[in-house]
């Protein structure tokens, strides 16, 4: 997929599963059942695989549907809470817009904003999620969270943390793999297809850590780390866990290292603040808090 599906389609998909069917969702959304069914088929066409098993009545979710529903439900809840927080905080008049990738926003930045608001209730942080591997400091963006070598000239660069890449999977999958003679070689690998070569791929990881084999050549492929991470948490395979994406999930035990050597890339994560003529003291406060919140 070149981009995420329209939010409207994801919302309809979530509603259908939450209320128990197409007819019920049509009543809730105040549209016709055919319109709901058409939206579901549009979503399936965008994703590229069936999300509903229509061979049974009532229709159930496929494995792909379960993965997507979990991601959609969790992130709609986060979005609703974020909008409520922003509505309250924006009344203070101080706001800062942070541009970052969807994966970084979902798994690193958003979970830390609650603590930030406790320390700074007078500042509203708006998250501008982007598909770009290196978010830009475009119009309206005060801070860009970037992975790279730090050599950017469009803003003031602050080191956030060193990255760390380590294969991880769900605890139940790890136990199953430990009990098999083939071990990790029997596992599906979860791949993320990105254009930026600075992001470590499975072949790159195996070569740089001098691993001969790891997992089945047949695996799952995704276009972003949110989908890949949900697949890993659901026990569908082993993914390359990045500190910025899966670090908190490992700390909580939702994912566990599989036992292969970690890789520390030369590139790191940085907070890049727009030139001072474009930003306020609130942006400095956000950068300072985020760098101070990083675990060593």
MIDRENDO-735190 format. One record per residue (C-alpha): z, x, y; chain; residue in one letter; residue number from 1. Coordinates in nm, 3 decimals, m for minus. Example, Ala and Ser with C-alpha at 12.3 -4.5 7.8 and 13.67 -1.06 7.14 Angstrom:
// MIDRENDO-735190
- w/u/v/chain/resn/resi
- 0.780/1.230/m0.450/A/A/1
- 0.714/1.367/m0.106/A/S/2
//
This chain:
// MIDRENDO-735190
- w/u/v/chain/resn/resi
- 0.000/0.000/0.000/A/X/1
- m0.088/0.124/0.346/A/X/2
- 0.195/m0.074/0.509/A/X/3
- 0.477/m0.309/0.434/A/X/4
- 0.395/m0.677/0.376/A/X/5
- 0.437/m0.913/0.674/A/X/6
- 0.800/m1.012/0.723/A/X/7
- 0.697/m1.381/0.701/A/X/8
- 0.580/m1.337/0.340/A/X/9
- 0.895/m1.147/0.242/A/X/10
- 1.113/m1.416/0.401/A/X/11
- 0.932/m1.695/0.211/A/X/12
- 0.964/m1.498/m0.115/A/X/13
- 1.339/m1.458/m0.057/A/X/14
- 1.380/m1.828/0.030/A/X/15
- 1.198/m1.944/m0.285/A/X/16
- 1.432/m1.741/m0.503/A/X/17
- 1.743/m1.829/m0.306/A/X/18
- 1.694/m2.209/m0.312/A/X/19
- 1.547/m2.228/m0.661/A/X/20
- 1.177/m2.305/m0.634/A/X/21
- 0.864/m2.370/m0.430/A/X/22
- 0.935/m2.738/m0.354/A/X/23
- 1.290/m2.666/m0.242/A/X/24
- 1.172/m2.377/m0.024/A/X/25
- 0.904/m2.597/0.133/A/X/26
- 1.172/m2.846/0.239/A/X/27
- 1.392/m2.572/0.382/A/X/28
- 1.102/m2.410/0.569/A/X/29
- 0.953/m2.745/0.676/A/X/30
- 0.608/m2.666/0.532/A/X/31
- 0.405/m2.797/0.239/A/X/32
- 0.453/m2.664/m0.117/A/X/33
- 0.088/m2.539/m0.127/A/X/34
- 0.158/m2.332/0.184/A/X/35
- 0.456/m2.169/0.011/A/X/36
- 0.252/m2.102/m0.305/A/X/37
- m0.027/m1.950/m0.098/A/X/38
- 0.221/m1.720/0.079/A/X/39
- 0.355/m1.601/m0.258/A/X/40
- 0.004/m1.519/m0.378/A/X/41
- m0.069/m1.335/m0.053/A/X/42
- 0.244/m1.127/m0.107/A/X/43
- 0.142/m1.050/m0.467/A/X/44
- m0.203/m0.947/m0.346/A/X/45
- m0.045/m0.715/m0.090/A/X/46
- 0.196/m0.560/m0.342/A/X/47
- m0.072/m0.538/m0.611/A/X/48
- 0.130/m0.675/m0.905/A/X/49
- 0.259/m1.019/m1.011/A/X/50
- 0.604/m1.102/m0.877/A/X/51
- 0.645/m1.431/m1.064/A/X/52
- 0.606/m1.504/m1.434/A/X/53
- 0.417/m1.835/m1.417/A/X/54
- 0.386/m1.865/m1.797/A/X/55
- 0.734/m2.019/m1.810/A/X/56
- 0.885/m2.322/m1.634/A/X/57
- 1.048/m2.280/m1.399/A/X/58
- 0.868/m1.958/m1.305/A/X/59
- 1.088/m1.650/m1.325/A/X/60
- 1.071/m1.310/m1.162/A/X/61
- 0.884/m1.021/m1.318/A/X/62
- 1.044/m0.675/m1.321/A/X/63
- 0.854/m0.596/m1.001/A/X/64
- 0.976/m0.922/m0.849/A/X/65
- 1.338/m0.835/m0.925/A/X/66
- 1.301/m0.497/m0.754/A/X/67
- 1.141/m0.648/m0.445/A/X/68
- 1.389/m0.939/m0.423/A/X/69
- 1.686/m0.704/m0.429/A/X/70
- 1.538/m0.489/m0.153/A/X/71
- 1.438/m0.790/0.059/A/X/72
- 1.773/m0.969/0.022/A/X/73
- 1.977/m0.662/0.112/A/X/74
- 1.765/m0.569/0.410/A/X/75
- 1.739/m0.923/0.549/A/X/76
- 2.119/m0.935/0.545/A/X/77
- 2.133/m0.600/0.726/A/X/78
- 1.873/m0.714/0.975/A/X/79
- 2.057/m1.038/1.050/A/X/80
- 2.383/m0.850/1.102/A/X/81
- 2.211/m0.590/1.319/A/X/82
- 2.057/m0.860/1.539/A/X/83
- 2.397/m1.023/1.583/A/X/84
- 2.552/m0.689/1.676/A/X/85
- 2.270/m0.612/1.918/A/X/86
- 2.299/m0.954/2.083/A/X/87
- 2.665/m0.890/2.155/A/X/88
- 2.627/m0.528/2.256/A/X/89
- 2.315/m0.571/2.467/A/X/90
- 2.518/m0.776/2.712/A/X/91
- 2.686/m0.454/2.824/A/X/92
- 2.359/m0.323/2.971/A/X/93
- 2.364/0.013/2.786/A/X/94
- 2.114/0.052/2.503/A/X/95
- 1.951/0.337/2.311/A/X/96
- 1.641/0.308/2.092/A/X/97
- 1.622/0.534/1.785/A/X/98
- 1.287/0.584/1.608/A/X/99
- 1.303/0.681/1.240/A/X/100
- 1.144/0.613/0.903/A/X/101
- 1.229/0.295/0.715/A/X/102
- 1.406/0.490/0.440/A/X/103
- 1.619/0.689/0.685/A/X/104
- 1.707/0.372/0.879/A/X/105
- 1.803/0.180/0.565/A/X/106
- 2.005/0.442/0.380/A/X/107
- 2.143/0.681/0.644/A/X/108
- 2.141/0.545/0.999/A/X/109
- 2.224/0.175/0.960/A/X/110
- 2.531/0.229/0.738/A/X/111
- 2.678/0.457/1.010/A/X/112
- 2.618/0.231/1.308/A/X/113
- 2.922/0.013/1.238/A/X/114
- 3.148/0.316/1.280/A/X/115
- 2.955/0.417/1.592/A/X/116
- 3.013/0.074/1.749/A/X/117
- 3.386/0.104/1.684/A/X/118
- 3.388/0.428/1.887/A/X/119
- 3.137/0.310/2.148/A/X/120
- 3.141/m0.071/2.180/A/X/121
- 2.960/m0.050/2.516/A/X/122
- 2.638/0.100/2.371/A/X/123
- 2.376/m0.098/2.175/A/X/124
- 2.159/0.103/1.935/A/X/125
- 1.815/m0.043/1.867/A/X/126
- 1.648/0.090/1.551/A/X/127
- 1.269/0.131/1.568/A/X/128
- 1.157/0.175/1.206/A/X/129
- 0.816/0.336/1.156/A/X/130
- 0.584/0.423/0.868/A/X/131
- 0.518/0.768/1.020/A/X/132
- 0.675/1.064/0.840/A/X/133
- 0.742/1.224/1.181/A/X/134
- 0.841/0.941/1.421/A/X/135
- 0.715/0.986/1.775/A/X/136
- 0.898/0.961/2.105/A/X/137
- 0.664/0.687/2.218/A/X/138
- 0.723/0.427/2.486/A/X/139
- 1.074/0.289/2.460/A/X/140
- 1.207/0.549/2.212/A/X/141
- 1.503/0.754/2.336/A/X/142
- 1.567/0.947/2.014/A/X/143
- 1.346/1.032/1.715/A/X/144
- 1.503/1.127/1.382/A/X/145
- 1.266/1.376/1.219/A/X/146
- 1.235/1.586/0.906/A/X/147
- 1.060/1.918/0.964/A/X/148
- 1.096/2.271/1.096/A/X/149
- 1.244/2.170/1.431/A/X/150
- 0.963/2.325/1.634/A/X/151
- 0.875/2.029/1.856/A/X/152
- 0.818/2.051/2.228/A/X/153
- 0.830/1.684/2.328/A/X/154
- 1.209/1.660/2.350/A/X/155
- 1.546/1.828/2.308/A/X/156
- 1.594/1.917/1.940/A/X/157
- 1.937/1.891/1.771/A/X/158
- 1.996/1.990/1.408/A/X/159
- 2.138/1.696/1.215/A/X/160
- 2.173/1.831/0.861/A/X/161
- 2.007/2.047/0.595/A/X/162
- 1.819/1.850/0.333/A/X/163
- 1.890/1.870/m0.038/A/X/164
- 1.664/1.740/m0.315/A/X/165
- 1.808/1.663/m0.658/A/X/166
- 1.681/1.436/m0.939/A/X/167
- 1.899/1.125/m0.970/A/X/168
- 1.905/0.799/m1.166/A/X/169
- 2.127/0.501/m1.238/A/X/170
- 2.448/0.577/m1.436/A/X/171
- 2.344/0.355/m1.730/A/X/172
- 2.008/0.530/m1.756/A/X/173
- 2.179/0.870/m1.748/A/X/174
- 2.403/0.767/m2.039/A/X/175
- 2.101/0.644/m2.238/A/X/176
- 1.909/0.965/m2.173/A/X/177
- 2.211/1.178/m2.272/A/X/178
- 2.222/0.992/m2.602/A/X/179
- 1.857/1.059/m2.688/A/X/180
- 1.726/1.370/m2.856/A/X/181
- 1.448/1.407/m2.600/A/X/182
- 1.692/1.365/m2.312/A/X/183
- 1.531/1.368/m1.971/A/X/184
- 1.187/1.425/m2.120/A/X/185
- 1.191/1.060/m2.232/A/X/186
- 1.249/0.922/m1.883/A/X/187
- 0.997/0.768/m1.645/A/X/188
- 0.961/0.961/m1.321/A/X/189
- 0.954/0.770/m0.994/A/X/190
- 0.697/0.908/m0.749/A/X/191
- 0.661/0.844/m0.376/A/X/192
- 0.313/0.894/m0.232/A/X/193
- 0.330/1.031/0.123/A/X/194
- 0.069/1.224/0.319/A/X/195
- 0.309/1.478/0.469/A/X/196
- 0.319/1.780/0.236/A/X/197
- 0.660/1.886/0.364/A/X/198
- 0.808/1.609/0.149/A/X/199
- 0.874/1.750/m0.197/A/X/200
- 0.681/1.587/m0.483/A/X/201
- 0.772/1.604/m0.852/A/X/202
- 0.509/1.874/m0.932/A/X/203
- 0.628/2.073/m0.630/A/X/204
- 0.994/2.037/m0.729/A/X/205
- 0.934/2.138/m1.092/A/X/206
- 0.734/2.441/m0.983/A/X/207
- 0.985/2.561/m0.722/A/X/208
- 1.284/2.517/m0.954/A/X/209
- 1.094/2.672/m1.248/A/X/210
- 1.133/2.365/m1.466/A/X/211
- 0.879/2.339/m1.747/A/X/212
- 0.901/1.965/m1.814/A/X/213
- 1.101/1.672/m1.691/A/X/214
- 1.028/1.315/m1.778/A/X/215
- 0.723/1.129/m1.895/A/X/216
- 0.391/1.201/m1.728/A/X/217
- 0.357/0.825/m1.700/A/X/218
- 0.576/0.694/m1.423/A/X/219
- 0.621/0.455/m1.133/A/X/220
- 0.453/0.514/m0.797/A/X/221
- 0.559/0.375/m0.460/A/X/222
- 0.445/0.417/m0.102/A/X/223
- 0.791/0.446/0.053/A/X/224
- 1.141/0.561/m0.036/A/X/225
- 1.306/0.218/0.004/A/X/226
- 1.106/0.076/m0.288/A/X/227
- 1.151/0.393/m0.494/A/X/228
- 1.527/0.397/m0.438/A/X/229
- 1.565/0.032/m0.538/A/X/230
- 1.372/0.106/m0.857/A/X/231
- 1.603/0.399/m0.933/A/X/232
- 1.920/0.196/m0.864/A/X/233
- 1.785/m0.075/m1.096/A/X/234
- 1.753/0.181/m1.376/A/X/235
- 1.373/0.200/m1.396/A/X/236
- 1.342/0.579/m1.383/A/X/237
- 1.442/0.914/m1.235/A/X/238
- 1.362/0.987/m0.870/A/X/239
- 1.390/1.292/m0.649/A/X/240
- 1.701/1.210/m0.450/A/X/241
- 1.704/1.329/m0.091/A/X/242
- 2.034/1.370/0.091/A/X/243
- 1.905/1.148/0.374/A/X/244
- 1.807/0.868/0.133/A/X/245
- 2.027/0.878/m0.176/A/X/246
- 2.324/1.088/m0.057/A/X/247
- 2.549/0.791/0.016/A/X/248
- 2.442/0.615/m0.306/A/X/249
- 2.543/0.923/m0.507/A/X/250
- 2.877/0.937/m0.323/A/X/251
- 2.935/0.570/m0.418/A/X/252
- 2.826/0.621/m0.781/A/X/253
- 2.524/0.389/m0.762/A/X/254
- 2.310/0.691/m0.853/A/X/255
- 2.409/1.009/m1.036/A/X/256
- 2.249/1.356/m1.067/A/X/257
- 2.063/1.397/m1.395/A/X/258
- 2.161/1.761/m1.433/A/X/259
- 1.857/1.949/m1.301/A/X/260
- 1.884/2.221/m1.039/A/X/261
- 1.895/2.103/m0.677/A/X/262
- 1.637/2.226/m0.426/A/X/263
- 1.718/2.303/m0.062/A/X/264
- 1.393/2.293/0.141/A/X/265
- 1.342/2.509/0.447/A/X/266
- 1.289/2.196/0.657/A/X/267
- 1.585/1.995/0.787/A/X/268
- 1.664/1.667/0.959/A/X/269
- 1.682/1.668/1.339/A/X/270
- 1.762/1.431/1.622/A/X/271
- 1.507/1.478/1.899/A/X/272
- 1.610/1.331/2.233/A/X/273
- 1.343/1.239/2.485/A/X/274
- 1.328/1.446/2.807/A/X/275
- 1.621/1.379/3.038/A/X/276
- 1.407/1.205/3.296/A/X/277
- 1.345/0.932/3.038/A/X/278
- 1.690/0.890/2.887/A/X/279
- 2.043/0.807/2.996/A/X/280
- 2.384/0.951/2.916/A/X/281
- 2.410/0.689/2.642/A/X/282
- 2.136/0.874/2.446/A/X/283
- 2.339/1.195/2.470/A/X/284
- 2.640/1.004/2.338/A/X/285
- 2.444/0.875/2.038/A/X/286
- 2.307/1.221/1.951/A/X/287
- 2.650/1.380/1.986/A/X/288
- 2.815/1.114/1.768/A/X/289
- 2.551/1.132/1.495/A/X/290
- 2.563/1.512/1.469/A/X/291
- 2.942/1.493/1.456/A/X/292
- 2.934/1.224/1.185/A/X/293
- 2.741/1.441/0.940/A/X/294
- 2.937/1.559/0.636/A/X/295
- 2.922/1.933/0.581/A/X/296
//
